[in-house]
Amino acid sequence: MRHRKIKTRLNRTSSHRAALLRNMASSLIEHERIETTLPKAKVLRGYVERLVTLGKLDTTARRRAVFSKLRSKEATTKLFNDLGQRYKDRPGGYVRIIKTGYRAGDASPLGLIEFVARKEG
């Protein structure tokens, strides 16, 4: 049964949503902080947390699994070499969302999504 299996759709088709999450996850991994709308940030948090959990153990199978999700060699490399090692002893909660207000044009709620204990600079 598929009762209560609805994901947040973000008013997009499944392929558009997958591309959106892939691009936003790559940007978040590369820059370690991005600003976006609150609903997108909430969906992105679960997506990125799963990738960081995979990045904690560096194996070929896990690298291929992450690369198939991100499709970015630079983001995959940074995830395994930098972020995976940084959060090796942390059991979860790698990403935080900070509400920053509302967008001027359409009053959409905005949020800053960033990695916890990120390096400044």
N, C-alpha and C positions, 0 to 999 in steps of 0.2 A: 504494500500500500504506500501511496505517496502523500499521505496526510501530513500537513504542516511542514512540507519540505520547501517552502517558498524562500528564495534568497532575495536580498535587496537587488532590485533590477536596475535602478538608476535611470529608468525610462530609455533603455537601450536594448538593442538586440543582443543575443548571446555573444556573437562574434565581436560586436562593437564593445561590449562590456569586457570581454577577454583582452582585447587590444588596449583598452583604457587602463585596465589593471596592470598589464604587462609594462606599458610605458611609464605609468606612475611608480610602479615598484622599482624599475630600473633607475628612474630619476631619484627616488628616495635613497636607494642604496649608494648611488654615486655621490649625491650631495649631502646625504644624512639629514636633511631637513627640507621640506617643501610646504608651501601653503596652498590649500585647496578648499573646496566646500566641505562642510562637516559630514554630509552623507557619504561622499566619496572617501573621505579620510577613515570613516568607520568601517567601510568595506575593505579598504586597502590594509588596515591594521591586521586583520586575520590572515590576509593573503601573504603579507610580508613576514609575519611571525612564523608561519609554517616554513617559509624559505630559510629563515635564520636558523630554525631548528635543524633543517637539513644541512645547513652550512657548518654546523658545529663539529661534524665528523667528516673529514676529507677523504672520500673514496671516489673512484671513477663513476660508479653507478649514481651516487648522489650528485656529482657534478653534472652528469648528463640529465638527471631529473630536473635540476634547477635550470640548466640551460634550455631545456625544452619549455619551461615556463616563462623565462625571461627573454630568451633569444638575444642576449647581449653578452658578448664575451667579457667586456670590461666589468660589467656589473657582477657577473658570475665569479670572476677572479677576485674582485674586492670582497664579495660576500664570504668566500672561503678563506682568503688570506688574512683579511682584517676583521670583519664583523664576527665571523664564526669563532675566531680565537678570542675576541674581546668578551663574548658572552658564553664562553665554554662552561663556566661554573654557575651560570644563571639559569634557573629552571623555566623561565618564561617571562613575559612582560618586557619585551625588548623595545617596544615602540610606545610613545605617549602622544596624546592629542591635546592640544591647548586651544581653547576657543578664543578667537581674536576679534570677534565682532561681526559686522554685516557688510556685504559688498554694496558700494554706493549705487551701482546701476540698477540692480534688481532685488536688493535687500536679502540676498542669500546668506545664510550663516557660514562664516569662514572659520577655518581651523588650521593650526600649524601642526603638522605631524612630523615627529623627529625621533631619532633613536635615543634611548635612555643612556646616560653616561657617555655622550659622544665627545669626541675631541674637538676643542675649539680651534678655529682657524681655518 
